[in-house]
């Protein structure tokens, strides 16, 4: 199963790209990837920079817990409206 940080790196395109979005070095992102989670004080920023495609709950479940049901459900599109 893909970790939240691995998903964030994939969505950003690379560790370097994610680091650039956040004003961090690729080495800092590598540290997060190695530990398997994003520090709690950076989770919301990552979530916002990636447009909610990865959530704080995925990035650090030990701090934020499980996602509430609304955050787990797929986003609905208003098709034909």
Steps between C-alpha positions, in 0.01 A plus 500: 500500500628846408581729792365853509844649443561264206167613353594865551834447326329320211239776463766774512710313244814449708658563837665809354168634368327446835790664678481800267126536569572510871829692498690193622793297373455163331695358796228617740237330285717184487510499881121512510480218245742289704307552823169441317313811609499879479560705817167618641585868457544450122201274423243770429743688278568185294126431482431854376788513250379175343139616484371249752603203287684369806363578846658572837343173616705311240813704569508442877225276636670470841426869561184560295339156534270343246336723244142598580246334268466808279877510441501128410222514243591571138427850382182526303476686176189674385468334162243647268434808711 
